Amino acid sequence: MNLSDPNNLLIAGVYYVITGGLVLFSLFGIYVLLRYGKSTLLAFAVSVFYAFIFLAILSQSYQSLVALLQ
């Protein structure tokens, strides 16, 4: 990733800010699901499934960012 260009640095910064916001909202959503869900086991299973999907999306978006900034 070439971050010597100010435009690339700005794009990477915006990506990380948006990603950080999504992580915080996701953590809050998982907390609400675990805290107020009817079945703890089902809520935990849904949370783990969501975490794997979220990590897959983050890795793909990071690969896109790296490809964009090269």
CYANA upper distance limits for C-alpha pairs under 8 A (distance plus 0.5 A):
  1 MET  CA     66 VAL  CA      5.99
  1 MET  CA     67 ALA  CA      8.28
  1 MET  CA     69 LEU  CA      6.08
  1 MET  CA     70 GLN  CA      5.91
  2 ASN  CA      8 ASN  CA      7.63
  2 ASN  CA     69 LEU  CA      6.47
  2 ASN  CA     70 GLN  CA      6.28
  3 LEU  CA      8 ASN  CA      6.04
  3 LEU  CA      9 LEU  CA      5.72
  3 LEU  CA     69 LEU  CA      8.13
  4 SER  CA      8 ASN  CA      7.89
  4 SER  CA      9 LEU  CA      7.70
  5 ASP  CA      9 LEU  CA      6.89
  6 PRO  CA     10 LEU  CA      6.63
  7 ASN  CA     11 ILE  CA      6.69
  8 ASN  CA     12 ALA  CA      6.61
  8 ASN  CA     69 LEU  CA      6.54
  9 LEU  CA     13 GLY  CA      6.55
 10 LEU  CA     14 VAL  CA      6.66
 11 ILE  CA     15 TYR  CA      6.67
 12 ALA  CA     16 TYR  CA      6.73
 12 ALA  CA     65 LEU  CA      7.93
 13 GLY  CA     17 VAL  CA      6.70
 14 VAL  CA     18 ILE  CA      6.63
 15 TYR  CA     19 THR  CA      6.52
 16 TYR  CA     20 GLY  CA      6.43
 17 VAL  CA     21 GLY  CA      6.74
 18 ILE  CA     22 LEU  CA      6.73
 19 THR  CA     23 VAL  CA      6.64
 19 THR  CA     58 LEU  CA      8.48
 20 GLY  CA     24 LEU  CA      6.79
 21 GLY  CA     25 PHE  CA      6.76
 22 LEU  CA     26 SER  CA      6.46
 23 VAL  CA     27 LEU  CA      6.57
 24 LEU  CA     28 PHE  CA      6.71
 25 PHE  CA     29 GLY  CA      6.63
 26 SER  CA     30 ILE  CA      6.67
 27 LEU  CA     31 TYR  CA      6.61
 28 PHE  CA     32 VAL  CA      6.70
 29 GLY  CA     33 LEU  CA      6.66
 30 ILE  CA     34 LEU  CA      6.58
 30 ILE  CA     47 SER  CA      6.45
 31 TYR  CA     35 ARG  CA      6.38
 32 VAL  CA     36 TYR  CA      6.22
 32 VAL  CA     37 GLY  CA      7.96
 33 LEU  CA     37 GLY  CA      5.56
 33 LEU  CA     43 ALA  CA      6.47
 33 LEU  CA     47 SER  CA      8.26
 34 LEU  CA     40 THR  CA      6.87
 34 LEU  CA     43 ALA  CA      5.98
 34 LEU  CA     44 PHE  CA      7.05
 34 LEU  CA     47 SER  CA      8.44
 37 GLY  CA     43 ALA  CA      6.49
 38 LYS  CA     43 ALA  CA      8.24
 39 SER  CA     43 ALA  CA      6.59
 40 THR  CA     44 PHE  CA      6.52
 41 LEU  CA     45 ALA  CA      6.68
 42 LEU  CA     46 VAL  CA      6.66
 43 ALA  CA     47 SER  CA      6.60
 44 PHE  CA     48 VAL  CA      6.68
 45 ALA  CA     49 PHE  CA      6.69
 46 VAL  CA     50 TYR  CA      6.53
 47 SER  CA     51 ALA  CA      6.56
 48 VAL  CA     52 PHE  CA      6.89
 49 PHE  CA     53 ILE  CA      6.90
 50 TYR  CA     54 PHE  CA      6.46
 51 ALA  CA     55 LEU  CA      6.58
 52 PHE  CA     56 ALA  CA      6.72
 53 ILE  CA     57 ILE  CA      6.76
 54 PHE  CA     58 LEU  CA      6.65
 55 LEU  CA     59 SER  CA      6.61
 56 ALA  CA     60 GLN  CA      6.78
 57 ILE  CA     61 SER  CA      6.63
 58 LEU  CA     62 TYR  CA      6.52
 59 SER  CA     63 GLN  CA      6.69
 60 GLN  CA     64 SER  CA      6.76
 61 SER  CA     65 LEU  CA      6.68
 62 TYR  CA     66 VAL  CA      6.70
 63 GLN  CA     67 ALA  CA      6.66
 64 SER  CA     68 LEU  CA      6.54
 65 LEU  CA     69 LEU  CA      6.69
 66 VAL  CA     70 GLN  CA      6.84
